[in-house]
Amino acid sequence: MRIRWHFLLLAAPLLLLNGAADPTRFANPPQPPRFAPPESGVLFADDFSSGLSLWQTEQPKVWSVTHGMLRADLPDLKQQRSLIYAGDESWTDYAVDLDVCMMRGVDKGVIVRAQGTAGVGVDLRGGTYQDVVMYLREWPLGKSAVVNANGTWNHIRVEVRGSRYTVAVNGELKIVRTDQRRPQGRIALPAYTGGVAQCTVYYDNVIVTALGTVENGPTKAPEHPE
């Protein structure tokens, strides 16, 4: 019995380090925005009312549907990551809209034009960063300041048309960039602990719509991108 209690005393700090005692991990986010897909041009739309039947991941234990929202939760270790995929790798020009609420951690967003496990990532970073960044593997493609507190829903819209990418957060244009390295691909949602070793994030209302080949979207980058 003495050995058993000694073990429990040693294990208690480990439980705290792993986030098991963190109430934020199991807290419900606020009510998500209303699901409102357009009447035409929809390639994909999901409010997770039917589970994860439209998605694929190699780490199913990370992803679940809770109260009609997609939830990802990773162990409290640095640089842990997981992706969940949807759509078709033959998609070319499209817009993806989604709502995201980070409860614990910093990094959340969307990946577009994904082929295999790689694509163009958009990362809405909270914590001390308070920005949105776009990247392809280790190459940065854009960055802009944006306030995004944990425990709040934020709306991301990414348009990919030809070689041109635009990123808007909560209706404000933040990044405009041209890059020709990813002509097509599906979408993915990320979970990533980064350097803070935390990630509990919710996604909802994912909508992908087809775009025409005429570039009639926003043409000007924000005046103060940093």
Secondary structure, 3 states (H helix, E strand, C coil): CHHHHHHHHHHHHHHHHCCCCCHHHHCCCCCCCCCCCCCCCEEEEECCCCCCCCCECCCCCCEEEECCEEEEECCCCCCCEEEEEECCCCCCCEEEEEEEEEEEECEEEEEEEEECCEEEEEEEECCCCCEEEEEECCEEEEEEECCCCCCCCEEEEEEEECCEEEEEECCEEEEEEECCCCCCCEEEEEEECHHHCCEEEEEEEEEEEECCCCCCCCCCCCCCCC
